[in-house]
């Protein structure tokens, strides 16, 4: 399978396509889908954004925005070493113990720190509320309502057999503790486009999703000028003057970026994928596509 380059959706229509049927790992773009699923449950009155969660000192909004005070397992060298050795993923309880997840880095709402553990807790909340595992819940809450047909949750190594994983071999998708969606790059672009243009959430919840908490200044080697984070969305101004919202995701050997143009018309969403570790490269390709400038293919 040839790696797809960029996909562009303009006014709801796919205008460019490279290998649209190839499946790619969505990595942390999965967080956007998880956030959308949680907000559907808020829309339906089954969850609330700002009520303290049972057994936790934080709210759903704080978890979704990485403001719950939680640490991240990405800081653990032993995690990356185990992945590199192609080991089976640790149990969730072992992960949380190794990461010292119950020790808060700051009081909820008083700081910001990107936390995969926070999205693991959102996954659990969705599963408990729906009474079913995450893949089925996401399909019911987000994928089917947005007419996304081929994307699925990877649960075991065999689920990655038809997925473009770069040079990575025999990866256990359970290492992504909040869940790893895999599917065509085209479906990632269409999902974000339909989400951002109001096909799933009412205006107030979409506005809440897009309300960004500032997370610093320009990022070296990447297009971000004034980055922020909403509810499952990376948001901000980028080089070239555009404002965008979406998510970048990276794992061993591949990167995906999926973004929607906020600052101008027409409504445009772009997704880019590369078998590399260079997030800036893939984000730049996405930004160029959003601005209507064809990006160079890198093989």
N, C-alpha and C positions, 0 to 999 in steps of 0.2 A: 504494500500500500504506500502510495506517495503521500508525504506530509502535506496537509492543506496549508495554504498561505493565509489570505484574508477573505473574509466574508463581509459584505456590506448590505445592509437592509435600509432602503430609503422609502419613506412614506408607506411602510409595511410590506414592501416588495423586495425580494432578494435581487440585487443588481449585479453582483459579482459572485462567482462561485469557483472554488478550486477543491476538487475531491470532496464534494459535500457529503458523500456517504461514508467516509472514513470516520471511525470513532476515535475520539481523543479524550484524555483525562481532563476533567474540569477543575481539578484541584480546589483552590479556595473560591472559585466562582460558585462552588456548591454552597458557600455561606450565603450568597445572595438568594439562592433558591430556598434555603432553610429559613432565612429571614422572611421571605415572602410567605412561606407556609405558616410561620408563627403569626404573621399579620392577618392572614385569612382567618385564623382562629380568633384573633382579636375582633376582626370584622363580624364574626359569627357569635360573639359574646361568650366564647369559651375560655379566653385568656384576656388579661388586661396588661397594658404596657407599664403602668406606674404603681401597681400594688406590689408590696414586698412578697417575694415568692416563698412558699412554705419551706422551711428548713434552710433558707438562704438569706443572707443579709442584703440582697440586691433585688432589683426589679428586672423584668424582661427587657425593657428598653436599655438598661445598663449592660445586660449581657450582649444584646445585639450590637451595641455601639462600642464594645470593648472598654466599658467604663465601670465594670463590676469589681475591680480591684484584684482580679485573678492573675496568676502567673501564666506562663506558657511552656509547654513541653519542648518547644523548639530550642530552648536554651540548654537542653540536656545533651551533652556530648555522647552519653551512652545511648541515647535514642538514635542519633545519626549513625553511630557505629553499628548498632544492631540492624538498622535498615540496610547499611552497606554490606553486611554479612548475609543478607537475604534471610534473616531469621523470621520466625513467626512473630506476629505482633504480641506484645504483652497483653495481659488481661487489663480491663479498664481499672480495676482496683489497684493493680500493680503500678500502672501508669500514674495514677493520682498520688499514690504513696511516694514514688520516685520523684515526682515533681513538687511534692509538699503543697498540694493544691489547696489545702484548707487554710494555709497561712496567706493572708491578704497582703498584697504589695502596697496598697493604699486603701483608705476607706472608700466604699462604693460611691461613685459620683464625683470623687475629688481628684481624679486623674485619668490617664488614658494609657493602656498598654494592650497591644494586639495579643489576643489570647484564643488559641484553638480550644483550650479547655472550656472557655466560656461557651463556645458553640457546641461542644460535647454536652454541656448542661442543657442548652436549648434543644438539642436532639432528644435528650431524655424527656424533656417537658412535652415536646410534640408527641412522642411515642406514648407517654402516660395519658395524655389528653385524648388521643385518638384510639388508644387500645390496640395499636398495631405497630409493626416495626417501621423504621423511617422510610424505606423505599416505597412501601405501599401508601404511607401517609402523604409523602411528597407527590406521588402519582395522583392521588385523589384530590389533594388541595391545590396543586400548582400545575403539574405537567398536563393532565387531561384538560383542565379548564383553558389552558393556553394552546391546546392542540399540538403539544410536543409529544411525538409518538415513539421515538426510538431510544430516547435517553433513559438510563436506568441506574440504579445504585449498584456499585461493584461490592460484592460481599466476600469473595474468595479469589484466590490467584487465577483460577480458571476463567473468571469473569473478564479478565484482561487479555485473553487470548487474541481477540480481534480489535484490540485497542493499540493505537500508536504510542509506544512508551519510550521512543528514542533508543538509547543503548541499554536501558534498564531491563533486566530480565528477572522473571520469577518474583515480582513484587507482591507483597501481601497488602491489599488495599485497606485492611483493618488498621494499618499504621496511621491512616487518616481517621482520627477517632470521632470526628463529627460526621463522617460519611463522605464517600467519594463518588460523585456522579460521573458517568462516562456517556458520551454520545457524540453525534456529529457536531462539528463546529458551527454549521449552519443553524442547528437547533439552538445552540447557545445564543447566537445573535438574535434569532427570532424570539426566544423566550424573553430576553432582556428588552427587546423592542416592544413587545406586547405588554410587558409589565410596566414599562415607563410611559406608555401611551394610554394607560388606564383600562386595560382589558381585564384586570383582576381585582384591584383594590380601589376603594372609594377615594375621592380626592384628598380627604383629610389624612388617611393612612399613607397614601403615596407621598404627601407633603412631609409627613413625619419621617418616612424612610429617607427622604432627600435632605433633611435638615442636618447639616454637617457640623461635627465638632472639630475645630482646627487641631491638627496634629503636628504642626511644625512648618518650617520654611522649605525652600527648594531642596530637592533630593538629588544628590550627585549621581550622574550617569543615567538619570531617568527624567521624563518630561515634566514632572510635577513642579509647579511654581508655588502654589499654596494648597497643599493637600489637606483634606479633612476626611472624616468618616461618619457616615450616616447610620442607618440600620441595615447592616449587611451590604453596604455600598462604599467603595472608595470614591470620593467626590472632590473636585477642585479645579483650579485653573492650571492649564498646561502650556508649554511652549507653543507659540503660534497664536495665543490669545483665546483659545477655546476653553469652555467649562464642560467637564465631562463627569459621568457617573457610571460606575460598573464595578468590575473587580478583576484583579490580576491573580493568577494562581500558578504556583510552581511546585514541582516535586522533583525527584531524582531524574534529571536528564530532559525534562520538557517544561515549557511555559505556555500558558494560555492567558489571553487578555480579552475582555469583552466589555465594551463601553458604549454609552449612549451620549449623543451630543446635546448639551443643555443650552448652549449659548446662542444658537441661531437655527434657522429653518433651511432646508426641509428637515423633518424628523429623520434622523439618521443614526443607525447603530452599526458598530463594526466589531468583528472578532478576529483575532490573529492567534496563530499557534506556531511554535517552533521547537524542534528537537534540540534544545540548548538550555543553558542555565541563565541566560541573559534576559532578565525581566525588562530592563530598559529598552533593549532592542525590540522586543515584542510590543511593548507599550508604544514606542515610537511608530511602529508600523500601524498600530491601531489608530493613533492620532492622525497620521497622514491620511488614512482611509476616511476618517470622519471629516477631515477638512477637504476631501475631494481630490487629494493628490495621490495617485497610485504609488504604492510602496514597492520598492525593489524586492523581488523574491530572493530568498537566500538558499536556494536549492530545494 
